[in-house]
Amino acid sequence: MPVFESSRKVQVFGSSLTMTLPAMFVKANEVEKGSMLNVYYGLEGVLVISQCKDLEITAKCSNTILNELEEKAKTQNEDEG
């Protein structure tokens, strides 16, 4: 499964803070106005948004992303050291 990366700017919408979803995610998951997404987060600054209702699948996909991040961090550390 490919892992993609993008950055998002937090914006003000009324009295709330908002962030847009990446277009590729929206298209691939057929997200539209009114769609319900699951949000998982820790207070350490990590946020996971999933349309999948199956927690095992969400965990498996999250682990794939985490493995990619670990590889990227290793490469980054090797380049710096």
Buried (B, 14 or more C-beta within 10 A) or exposed (E): EEEEEEEEEEEEEEEEEEEEBEEEBEEEBEBEEEEEEEEEEEEEEEEBBBBBEEEEEBBEBBEEBEEBEEEEEEEEEEEEE
